[in-house]
Amino acid sequence: MSEFADKCRELGKARWDAAAKIQSREDYEKLWPKAPKFPIEFGKCWTHTVEYYVDDFLAEVGFFIDMMGLEANAYQDEYVMLKSPGNEFYFSFWKADENAPATLPKTFRMLFMVKNPVELTKTLKERGVEFIEEPKPVQEGSTWYQGKLQTPNGIAIHIWGDTSME
Amino acid sequence: MIEEYIKKCRELAKQHLDRADGIEDDDEFDRFWEKVPPPFPIEFPKNKDNCWDLTIEYCVSDFLAEFGFFAFLMGIDVKGYDKGYAMFKSPGNDVFFSIWEENKSSTATPPDCLRLVFWMKNPVEATKVLKERGVIFDVEPKPVAEGATFFQGHLRTPNGILVQLWGDSSMK
């Protein structure tokens, strides 16, 4: 694994070094190393899911389904895969156990990009969601909003929004 | 986090899961879950070339190695980057995820508590291409039983994060 990691690091460094020199779109086209083709072909089913682990499984289920309004795409004992109604994304979580400990909150987070931050905040508050920071404009008059909340297991959810976005 | 809030979430889940137990028919399952949640309140931007819906972010100690792995071996596009941060996306905008470099306020995500699962229709070809690029598999994707079209395999990123490859070669 070490040689493999070394190889990956060299590849990453080459790209990062190029990034440091990029000042314009032209630079980007010229300097950004060409990436190989993504070899995976997705079907019409779900495409990918990121899975994490929680101690309080039921609380996480209730939060995402009954407060956030996500749908269960699949579930079994102590596992659930969630999806947005429009199938824009999928993610999953398991109940933690001795082999797979709970994902530490400071090591993992979710970031939503939305175009209705004001209505969203109102709806979630009415459902009982508690915000750490309510989404608000980053400066006076800005259409760009930022805020955050946490799942019952302490996973950070950042809400970014732009009310001018189509 | 207020305990009452957590308790409320737990109770809501329990009600539904108790009712859902025993549903075996797929259509019934879909109908049940379509009715359960309240309306999803988020409106996503339309132009995914310039934006994204949800990105899930994790933290790594060897940032450059993880970056090189996804950008150069997996061939995932770099959607955005900054010092110690990168967001990736698949060419068709099906997948978004991000990594950031361990720092004073965050520690690397322990490998055993996070994994990525890709679900594909070309497991044989994808495995071949990734091997040619130097990707090391823990278990190469192969049929779960003789003659099966359903494949499973897995590999790890340089930071040890498990990447599972699931595929069904009969899938359209």
Interface residues (C-beta under 8 A of the other chain):
Chain A: M1 F4 A5 D6 K7 C8 R9 E10 L11 G12 K13 A14 R15 W16 A19 P33 A35 P36 K37 F38 P39 I40 E41 F42 G43 K44 C45 W46 T47 H48 T49 V50 E51 Y52 Y53 D56 F57 L58 A59 E60 V61 G62 F63 I65 D66 M67 M68 G69 L70 E71 A72 N73 Y75 S84 P85 G86 E88 F89 F91 S92 A96 N99 A100 P101 A102 T103 L104 K106 T107 F108 R109 M110 L111 F112 M113 V114 K115 N116 E119 L120 T123 L124 R127 G128 E130 Q150 P152 G154 D162 M165 E166
Chain B: M1 I2 Y5 I6 K7 K8 C9 R10 E11 L12 A13 K14 H16 L17 A20 W33 E34 V36 P37 P38 P39 F40 P41 I42 E43 F44 P45 K46 N47 C51 W52 D53 L54 T55 I56 E57 Y58 C59 D62 F63 L64 A65 E66 F67 G68 F69 A71 F72 L73 M74 G75 I76 D77 V78 Y81 S90 P91 G92 D94 V95 F96 F97 S98 S105 S106 T107 A108 T109 P110 D112 C113 L114 R115 L116 V117 F118 W119 M120 K121 N122 E125 A126 V129 L130 R133 G134 I136 R156 P158 D168 M171 K172
